[in-house]
Amino acid sequence: MKASSDHLINIPSIDTPRIQECHMLLGHIICQLVEEKYFSE
């Protein structure tokens, strides 16, 4: 996937649930940063 992506979030694990948890956490962090940037007063 790295060659096909502009940005790769690679979790160095073979444990699928742990990888999914990390991706969800990072997704929430990205959403929070976007909300702060565009919707903060």
Number of C-alpha atoms within 10 A of each C-alpha: 8 9 7 7 8 7 9 10 10 11 14 8 9 8 9 10 10 13 15 12 12 15 15 12 12 13 12 12 12 12 12 11 12 12 11 11 10 8 8 7 5
